[in-house]
Amino acid sequence: MSPDTPGTLDLDKLFAARLHAARVRPYLATALFALHTVESRLVPTMAVDRHWRCYVSRAFVDRTPVEELAGVWVHEVSHLLRDHHGRSDRVAREHALTGPAERLRMNIAADCEINDDAFGDGLVRPEGAVEPVSLGLPEGELMEDYLRQFRLGPHTQNLAWLDCGSGADGLEREWDLGPDGAHGLSAQERDAVRFRVAHGITGRPGNASKGWQRWADEAFHPPQPWQELLGAAVRSAASGPGAGEDYTYGRPSRRSAGVPDVVLPSLRRRPPRVSVIIDTSGSVSDTELGSALLEVAAISRAVGGRRDLVTVLSCDAAARVVQPLCRAEGISLVGGGGTDLRSGFARALRAQPRPDVIVVLTDGQTPWPGTRPPCRTVVGLFPRQQSARSWDEDDPDYVPDSPPEWARVVVIGSAPAAR
C-alpha cells in the first residue's frame, strides 16, 4: 500500500528522519536502528517502552518536518539508553511516589536531563521540547536532581500532554505490548546496545556532548552504591564465622546432658566490636574526613546501633588516641603528616577486648600489614585519579600498593546514577 494512502503511517518520512538522526549523531546509530516501530493512535507524538519499541502517532508524523522528527528519534532513544524507566522506578520506591502526576514529573525531569545539550550541530530542536531553562532550572544535571527542584503547577500546566511512554518514566501504558509482545529486546540485547553506543562514544569522544561522554564513561565503569556496599560489607564481616562469638556458662551447652556431672559452656554470639581507623594524613582532604565521620555513624547502625562497641582511631604515620564512639561530630581527627596505617592496625589489635572487625577509611596511599590480621577487615577507599600518583615528596615515582586481598574493599564517593 502506498504511504500516501489515507490512514497509513508514512514510514518513508519516519525512517528518513531516523537516517538523518543517525548521520548527525553517528554514535547513536546502533540504538536508533534497534528500535522497532509500532503505530498507535493512543500516542500523542512518539513514545517508547522499556523493551525498545517506539510507538508513533500517524498524525504527528504527517505534520512534523523530517528535521524535527530526527530530533524526536534522538530524544526517545536517549530515555532508553539512560535507563530513565529503571531510575524512575527506583525513585518511586524510595520516595513512595505513585500515580500519573508523579510519573509526569519524572518524565519532565528526564526530558530536562536529555534536552539541555541534545540539539544543535545538525539536529533541530523539536517544537515544544522541554529544556531546563524553560522551568528556571540549571543545565547539566540529572533527572534525580531536577525532581528535587520543581513541582507541578502553573509553570508546568502546558506540559500535561507530554508522554514519552513507559520507557521514560516506568509506568506502563495501555498501548504497551509488554514483555511478551513481538519485537521487544531482551535484557541482554538491551545491554549489548548500550555497550556498543558507549564504545562508540569513548572511541571518538570529540563527537559527543559532555553529557553523553559522562554517560559512556559510567556505562563502562558503573558507580558502586557505596553506602549500601560499605554497610553490607561491615554487616557481613561482623556476622561471619568467629566474629562476635564467645563461650558462656550462663547457658550450659546441650552436650552437657551426655557428660554427667560436667557443665560445658555454650557458644553464644555477642554483638561484634568494631575498630574504625581513619586516615588523617595530608593526602586526605577535609571533605573526605567529613565523609569518614558520617561513615562512622553508618557503621554504628550496621552493627545494631551499639556505640559502646565502636571505637575510632585517627592515624597518619602514627596511631593517635583511641576514642569510644559517642557522637560522630564529637570525634577529633588528629594528623596531617605522612601515611602508615600499619601502626593503626597494631594499635587496634592491642585493644582489650580485641575487635572482631577493623574498618579502614583511607585514600589507600599507605603501606599495608604484611600478614592478615586475626579479624575481618573492610577498607573504605577514597578514590584517586590515575594522575595523582604520589604523595611522597622524597620519591616522585612512588605508587602505593593496592589494598591486600584479605580486605573487603568498597570505593567511597561514587555517584548513584548514570547520566
C-alpha positions as CSV (number, residue, x, y, z in Angstrom):
1,M,0.0,0.0,0.0
2,S,1.4,3.5,-0.9
3,P,2.5,5.7,2.0
4,D,0.3,8.4,0.6
5,T,-2.8,6.3,1.2
6,P,-5.1,8.0,3.8
7,G,-4.9,6.4,7.2
8,T,-1.5,4.8,6.9
9,L,1.7,5.7,8.7
10,D,4.3,7.5,6.4
11,L,7.1,5.1,7.1
12,D,9.3,6.6,4.4
13,K,9.2,10.0,6.1
14,L,9.7,8.4,9.6
15,F,12.7,6.3,8.5
16,A,14.2,9.2,6.6
17,A,14.2,11.2,9.8
18,R,15.8,8.3,11.6
19,L,18.5,8.1,9.0
20,H,19.1,11.8,9.4
21,A,19.4,11.4,13.1
22,A,22.0,8.6,12.7
23,R,24.0,10.8,10.3
24,V,24.2,13.7,12.7
25,R,24.6,11.6,15.8
26,P,26.5,8.5,14.4
27,Y,27.4,7.2,17.9
28,L,23.6,6.7,18.5
29,A,23.1,4.8,15.2
30,T,23.1,1.3,16.8
31,A,20.4,2.3,19.3
32,L,18.3,4.2,16.8
33,F,18.1,1.2,14.5
34,A,17.5,-1.2,17.4
35,L,14.1,0.4,18.0
36,H,11.1,-1.3,16.5
37,T,8.3,1.0,15.2
38,V,4.7,0.4,16.3
39,E,1.9,2.7,15.0
40,S,-0.6,3.8,17.7
41,R,-3.5,6.2,17.7
42,L,-3.2,6.5,21.5
43,V,0.2,8.1,21.5
44,P,0.3,11.9,21.3
45,T,3.6,12.1,19.4
46,M,6.2,9.4,19.8
47,A,6.9,7.2,22.8
48,V,9.0,4.2,23.9
49,D,8.6,1.3,26.2
50,R,11.3,-0.4,28.2
51,H,11.5,-3.2,25.7
52,W,12.8,-0.8,23.0
53,R,9.6,-0.4,20.9
54,C,8.8,3.0,19.6
55,Y,5.1,3.9,19.4
56,V,4.3,6.5,16.7
57,S,1.3,8.7,16.0
58,R,0.5,8.9,12.3
59,A,-0.9,12.4,12.6
60,F,2.2,13.6,14.4
61,V,4.5,12.2,11.7
62,D,2.3,13.9,9.0
63,R,2.5,17.4,10.5
64,T,6.2,17.3,11.7
65,P,9.1,18.2,9.4
66,V,11.8,15.5,8.8
67,E,14.4,17.5,10.6
68,E,12.3,17.8,13.8
69,L,11.3,14.1,13.6
70,A,15.1,13.3,13.7
71,G,15.3,15.2,17.0
72,V,12.4,13.3,18.4
73,W,14.1,10.0,17.4
74,V,17.2,11.0,19.3
75,H,15.2,12.2,22.3
76,E,13.2,9.0,22.7
77,V,16.2,6.6,22.3
78,S,18.0,8.7,24.9
79,H,15.4,7.8,27.5
80,L,16.2,4.1,27.0
81,L,20.0,4.4,26.8
82,R,20.0,6.4,30.1
83,D,17.7,3.9,31.8
84,H,15.1,6.5,32.8
85,H,12.5,3.9,33.3
86,G,14.6,1.9,35.8
87,R,15.8,5.1,37.6
88,S,12.2,6.4,37.8
89,D,11.1,3.1,39.3
90,R,13.9,3.4,42.0
91,V,12.9,6.9,42.8
92,A,9.3,5.9,43.1
93,R,10.1,3.1,45.5
94,E,12.5,5.2,47.6
95,H,10.1,8.2,48.0
96,A,6.7,6.5,47.7
97,L,5.8,8.4,44.6
98,T,2.8,6.9,42.9
99,G,0.2,7.9,40.3
100,P,0.3,9.5,36.9
101,A,1.1,13.0,38.2
102,E,4.4,12.0,39.8
103,R,5.3,10.0,36.7
104,L,4.6,13.1,34.6
105,R,7.0,15.0,36.8
106,M,9.6,12.2,36.3
107,N,9.1,12.5,32.5
108,I,9.6,16.2,32.6
109,A,12.8,15.8,34.7
110,A,14.1,13.1,32.4
111,D,13.4,15.4,29.4
112,C,15.4,18.2,31.1
113,E,18.3,15.8,31.5
114,I,18.3,14.9,27.8
115,N,17.4,18.2,26.2
116,D,19.9,20.5,27.8
117,D,22.6,19.5,25.3
118,A,20.8,17.3,22.7
119,F,20.2,19.7,19.9
120,G,22.3,21.8,17.6
121,D,25.1,20.6,15.4
122,G,22.7,19.4,12.7
123,L,19.9,18.3,15.0
124,V,16.8,20.6,15.1
125,R,15.1,21.2,18.4
126,P,11.5,19.8,18.1
127,E,8.7,22.1,18.8
128,G,7.6,22.0,22.5
129,A,10.8,20.2,23.7
130,V,11.2,20.8,27.4
131,E,14.5,22.4,28.5
132,P,15.7,23.2,32.0
133,V,15.8,26.9,31.2
134,S,12.1,26.9,30.4
135,L,11.5,25.9,34.0
136,G,14.1,28.2,35.5
137,L,16.4,25.3,36.3
138,P,20.2,24.9,35.7
139,E,21.6,22.9,32.9
140,G,23.8,19.8,33.1
141,E,22.1,18.0,36.0
142,L,20.5,14.6,36.3
143,M,16.8,13.6,36.3
144,E,17.1,12.9,40.1
145,D,18.5,16.4,40.6
146,Y,15.7,18.1,38.7
147,L,13.0,16.2,40.5
148,R,14.0,17.9,43.7
149,Q,13.8,21.3,42.2
150,F,10.3,21.7,40.9
151,R,6.7,20.6,41.4
152,L,3.7,20.5,39.1
153,G,1.9,23.8,39.0
154,P,1.0,26.8,36.8
155,H,4.5,26.8,35.1
156,T,4.1,23.2,34.0
157,Q,0.4,23.1,33.1
158,N,1.2,23.5,29.4
159,L,3.1,20.1,29.7
160,A,0.2,18.0,30.6
161,W,0.2,16.5,27.1
162,L,3.8,15.2,27.5
163,D,4.0,11.4,27.3
164,C,7.3,9.7,26.3
165,G,5.9,6.3,27.4
166,S,6.9,3.8,30.0
167,G,10.5,3.8,28.6
168,A,10.8,7.3,30.1
169,D,9.0,7.0,33.5
170,G,8.5,3.3,34.1
171,L,4.7,3.4,34.2
172,E,3.1,1.0,31.8
173,R,0.6,2.4,29.3
174,E,-2.5,0.8,27.7
175,W,-0.8,0.7,24.4
176,D,2.3,-1.2,25.7
177,L,2.8,-4.6,24.1
178,G,4.6,-5.7,27.3
179,P,7.5,-8.2,27.8
180,D,5.7,-10.9,25.8
181,G,4.8,-8.8,22.8
182,A,6.5,-9.0,19.5
183,H,9.8,-7.3,18.6
184,G,10.9,-6.4,22.1
185,L,14.6,-6.7,23.1
186,S,15.7,-9.0,25.8
187,A,17.7,-7.6,28.8
188,Q,20.9,-9.0,27.3
189,E,20.2,-7.4,23.9
190,R,19.4,-4.0,25.6
191,D,22.7,-4.2,27.5
192,A,24.6,-5.0,24.2
193,V,23.1,-2.0,22.5
194,R,24.1,0.3,25.4
195,F,27.6,-1.2,25.4
196,R,28.1,-0.6,21.6
197,V,26.9,3.0,21.9
198,A,29.1,3.7,24.9
199,H,32.1,2.1,23.0
200,G,31.4,4.4,20.0
201,I,31.4,7.5,22.2
202,T,34.6,6.6,24.1
203,G,36.3,5.7,20.8
204,R,35.6,9.1,19.4
205,P,34.9,11.4,22.4
206,G,35.1,14.6,20.4
207,N,31.9,13.8,18.5
208,A,29.7,13.6,21.6
209,S,28.5,16.2,24.1
210,K,29.8,16.2,27.7
211,G,26.6,14.6,28.9
212,W,27.0,11.7,26.6
213,Q,30.7,11.3,27.4
214,R,29.9,11.1,31.1
215,W,27.2,8.6,30.4
216,A,29.6,6.5,28.3
217,D,32.3,6.6,31.0
218,E,29.8,5.4,33.6
219,A,28.4,2.7,31.3
220,F,31.8,1.1,31.2
221,H,32.6,1.8,34.9
222,P,29.2,1.8,36.7
223,P,29.4,3.6,40.0
224,Q,29.0,1.5,43.1
225,P,26.2,2.3,45.6
226,W,29.0,2.7,48.1
227,Q,26.9,3.5,51.2
228,E,24.9,0.2,50.8
229,L,28.1,-1.8,49.9
230,L,30.0,-0.4,52.9
231,G,27.2,-1.2,55.3
232,A,26.7,-4.7,53.8
233,A,30.5,-5.4,54.0
234,V,30.6,-4.4,57.7
235,R,27.5,-6.5,58.5
236,S,28.9,-9.5,56.6
237,A,32.2,-9.2,58.4
238,A,30.5,-8.9,61.7
239,S,28.3,-11.9,61.2
240,G,30.9,-14.2,59.7
241,P,32.2,-17.3,61.5
242,G,34.3,-16.5,64.6
243,A,33.2,-12.8,64.7
244,G,31.4,-11.9,67.9
245,E,31.5,-15.4,69.3
246,D,32.4,-16.5,72.8
247,Y,31.8,-19.2,75.3
248,T,29.5,-18.7,78.2
249,Y,28.4,-20.7,81.3
250,G,25.3,-18.6,81.6
251,R,23.5,-21.1,79.4
252,P,25.0,-24.6,79.5
253,S,25.7,-26.5,76.3
254,R,23.2,-29.1,75.2
255,R,26.0,-31.5,75.1
256,S,26.2,-31.4,78.9
257,A,23.4,-34.0,79.1
258,G,25.8,-36.6,77.6
259,V,28.5,-35.8,80.2
260,P,27.1,-36.4,83.7
261,D,28.5,-34.1,86.5
262,V,30.2,-31.8,83.9
263,V,28.9,-28.4,82.9
264,L,30.0,-27.4,79.4
265,P,29.8,-23.8,78.2
266,S,27.8,-23.0,75.1
267,L,29.0,-20.9,72.2
268,R,27.0,-17.7,72.1
269,R,27.0,-14.8,69.6
270,R,27.6,-11.4,71.2
271,P,27.4,-8.0,69.5
272,P,30.6,-7.6,67.4
273,R,33.2,-5.0,68.4
274,V,34.4,-2.7,65.5
275,S,37.5,-0.6,65.4
276,V,37.5,2.2,62.8
277,I,40.9,3.5,61.6
278,I,40.6,6.9,59.9
279,D,43.4,8.1,57.6
280,T,44.2,11.6,58.7
281,S,47.3,12.1,56.6
282,G,48.0,15.2,54.5
283,S,46.7,13.4,51.3
284,V,43.2,13.1,52.7
285,S,41.0,16.3,52.2
286,D,38.8,17.9,54.8
287,T,35.8,16.9,52.8
288,E,36.9,13.2,52.9
289,L,37.4,13.4,56.6
290,G,33.8,14.7,56.9
291,S,32.6,11.8,54.9
292,A,34.6,9.5,57.1
293,L,32.8,10.8,60.2
294,L,29.4,10.2,58.5
295,E,30.5,6.7,57.8
296,V,31.4,6.1,61.4
297,A,27.7,6.8,62.3
298,A,26.6,4.5,59.5
299,I,29.0,1.7,60.8
300,S,27.4,2.0,64.2
301,R,24.0,1.5,62.7
302,A,25.3,-1.5,60.7
303,V,26.2,-3.4,63.9
304,G,22.9,-2.7,65.7
305,G,23.4,0.8,67.0
306,R,25.7,-0.2,69.9
307,R,28.0,2.8,70.0
308,D,29.8,1.4,73.0
309,L,31.1,-1.4,70.8
310,V,32.6,1.0,68.2
311,T,36.0,2.8,68.7
312,V,37.6,5.3,66.4
313,L,41.4,5.7,65.9
314,S,42.9,8.5,63.8
315,C,46.1,7.6,62.1
316,D,48.7,9.2,59.8
317,A,52.3,7.9,60.3
318,A,51.5,7.2,63.9
319,A,48.4,5.9,65.7
320,R,46.6,8.5,67.8
321,V,44.2,8.3,70.7
322,V,41.6,5.6,70.6
323,Q,38.2,7.2,71.2
324,P,34.9,5.5,72.1
325,L,32.0,6.5,69.8
326,C,29.6,8.9,71.5
327,R,28.7,11.2,68.6
328,A,30.4,11.3,65.2
329,E,30.6,15.0,65.3
330,G,32.4,14.9,68.7
331,I,35.4,12.9,67.4
332,S,38.6,14.9,66.9
333,L,40.7,13.7,64.0
334,V,44.4,14.5,64.6
335,G,47.1,14.1,62.0
336,G,48.2,15.7,58.8
337,G,51.6,14.1,58.2
338,G,52.6,11.1,56.2
339,T,50.7,7.8,56.0
340,D,51.5,4.5,57.5
341,L,48.3,2.7,58.6
342,R,50.2,-0.3,59.9
343,S,50.6,1.5,63.2
344,G,46.8,1.9,63.3
345,F,46.3,-1.8,62.8
346,A,48.8,-2.6,65.5
347,R,47.2,-0.2,67.9
348,A,43.7,-1.5,67.2
349,L,44.7,-5.1,67.7
350,R,46.4,-4.4,71.0
351,A,43.0,-3.3,72.4
352,Q,41.3,-5.5,75.1
353,P,39.0,-6.9,74.2
354,R,40.2,-7.3,70.6
355,P,37.9,-6.0,67.8
356,D,36.0,-8.5,65.7
357,V,36.1,-6.2,62.6
358,I,38.5,-3.5,61.6
359,V,37.2,-0.8,59.2
360,V,39.8,1.4,57.5
361,L,38.7,4.7,55.8
362,T,41.6,5.9,53.6
363,D,42.8,7.1,50.2
364,G,45.0,3.9,50.0
365,Q,48.3,5.8,49.9
366,T,49.8,3.7,52.7
367,P,51.8,0.6,53.3
368,W,49.6,-2.3,54.5
369,P,50.3,-5.0,57.1
370,G,52.3,-7.9,55.7
371,T,50.2,-10.5,57.3
372,R,46.4,-10.9,57.6
373,P,45.0,-9.6,60.9
374,P,43.3,-12.1,63.2
375,C,39.9,-10.4,62.4
376,R,38.0,-9.4,59.4
377,T,38.9,-6.2,57.6
378,V,36.9,-3.8,55.5
379,V,38.5,-0.9,53.6
380,G,36.5,2.2,52.6
381,L,38.7,3.7,49.8
382,F,38.5,7.3,48.8
383,P,39.1,7.3,45.0
384,R,42.1,9.0,43.5
385,Q,42.8,9.9,39.8
386,Q,45.4,7.9,38.0
387,S,47.5,11.1,37.6
388,A,47.7,11.6,41.3
389,R,50.4,9.0,41.7
390,S,52.4,10.1,44.6
391,W,52.2,11.9,48.0
392,D,55.8,11.0,48.8
393,E,57.9,14.2,48.2
394,D,61.2,12.2,48.5
395,D,60.2,9.7,45.8
396,P,58.2,11.2,42.9
397,D,57.8,7.8,41.3
398,Y,56.2,6.2,44.3
399,V,53.0,4.3,43.6
400,P,51.1,3.0,46.6
401,D,50.2,-0.7,46.9
402,S,46.7,-1.8,46.4
403,P,44.7,-2.9,49.5
404,P,45.6,-6.6,50.3
405,E,43.4,-9.4,49.0
406,W,42.3,-10.3,52.5
407,A,40.4,-7.0,52.9
408,R,36.9,-6.3,51.5
409,V,37.3,-3.0,49.5
410,V,34.5,-0.5,48.9
411,V,35.1,2.6,46.8
412,I,33.6,5.6,48.7
413,G,32.0,8.6,47.0
414,S,30.9,7.2,43.6
415,A,27.8,8.8,42.1
416,P,24.5,6.9,42.4
417,A,23.1,7.3,39.0
418,A,24.5,7.4,35.4
419,R,23.6,10.1,33.0
